[in-house]
């Protein structure tokens, strides 16, 4: 297996694949009589012309590093956001498109207070919490057409921590 090493999740490094959801920096405004900081419009959500936004709850089994990456998927008709309902780091794997298949994967570790939004048609690994609970709010496209493509690697990758 070819190794891939994790890197911290930053907005700059993740920008080609999607959005980092966090409350860093100065809030856009204060609301609720100044008692609530609003970090406004943090993700480019895209549900296509035939879809609508859906909010689901996922409860995934935790995995461990090193992690065997055998498959990646993408959603050609809409974005997909994962907002953790805990404060545990999770693994995020993405890849550029290389002729309708994933290119070399990139692996990121969240800091426990970050969510992510995959832009439409971005190759990514499955939801990969590294601790329990693995509960996430997921905002993605609900529609009548298929919005999932999978690619299985002939030779798996091994994701390792630094």
N, C-alpha and C positions, 0 to 999 in steps of 0.2 A: 504494500500500500504506500502511496505517496503521502508524506505528511503535509499538513497545513497547520500553521500556528495562529492562535488567536491574537487579536489586537483589541485594545479598548474601543468601544463604540463611541465615535465622535460624529458630529453633524457633517464635518468636512469629508471624512473618509467614507461615510455612508451615502452622501449626496447622489452619486450616480445610480443608486438603487432605491432610494426612498427618503423618508423623513425620520429624524430622531424626535421622539415625543418626550419632552422634559420641561421642567420649570426653572431653567437656568437663566441668569441675567436679570435685567430689570423687567418687571411685568409691563405689559402694554397699557394697563390701566388698573385702577382700584375700583371695585364695585361693592355693593352691599354696605353702604355707609363707611367705606374705607376699610372694611374688615376682610376683604377677599381680593387677592391679587389675581388678575386675569392675564394669562399668557395666551394670547389670542391667535387663532387660525394656524395651528402648528403643523398641519398635514394637508397634503394635496390629495383629497379623497376623490375617487373617480369610479363611478358605477356604470359608465357607458350609457348609450341612449335607451337601451331596453331594460336596464336594471334599476334597482332601488337600494338604498342603504338598509342594511340589516345589522342588528346587534345581537351577538350570540355569546355564550359563556363556554369556554373550553376548559377542560380539566385534564391536563396531560401528565403522564407518568414521567418522573424525573429520569434523566440520563446522566452519564458520567463521562469525564475526559480520561483517557482518549476516547473519542467518539468515532464510530465507523459510519462514514457518509456513503451510502449506497445509491441514494435517489435524491433528485431535486424536482421541484414542481414550479409551475408558473400559472398565473391567472390572466388570460389574454383579454378578458372583458371587464376587469375592474381591479382596483387597489385592494389591499388587505392590511388592516391595522391590528396590532396586538398590544394591549394595555394590561400589564400585569396587575393582579389583584393581591399582591404581596410585595415584599421588598427584598426578593432574592434575585441574584444575577441569573440571566439565561443566555444561551448560545444563539447567535443569529448567523446563518450562513447564506451567502448570496453569490451570484456569478453573472458576468456579462453574457449576453447571447453570442454564441459562436456558430452561426448557421443553423438555427433552430435546435440547438442543444446548448447546455451550459458550458461556458469556458472554465478556466481555472477558478475554483471556489475561493472566496474570502470568508474568514471566520472572525466574528466580533463577539466580545463579551459585554453585556450591559453592566451598569454599575448598581443595579437593583432598584433604581428610581427612574429608569428610562423605559419607554415603550418604543415601538417602531411602526412605521407604515411602509409597506412595500408598494412601490408604484406599479401600475398596470404592466403586465407582461415581463416582470423581473423574475429570473430563476432564483429560487430560494429553497433552503432546507425546510424540513418539517418543524413544527413547534418543539423546541428543545429546552425545557427547564432543566436546571442542574440540581434542584432541591425541591422538596415538597413544601407547600402545595404548588401544583403546577396550574393554577387557575388564572385565566386571562379573559378579559372582555375583548371580543373580536368584532371589528366593524368591517364588513365586507359586502360584496355585491350579492343581492338576492335576485334571481331571474329564472326564466324558463329554459335558457340555453346553457350548454356546458361551459364552464369557466375554469377548467382544470386540464393541464397537460403535465404529464410525468415523464422524466427521463431517468433510466436506470443505468448506472455506470458499469462497464464491463469489469473494470478494476476499481474497487472502492478507494476512497481517500480516508486518511486518518487525521482527525482534528485533534490537536494537542494544545495544551496551555503553554504559556511562555514561562 
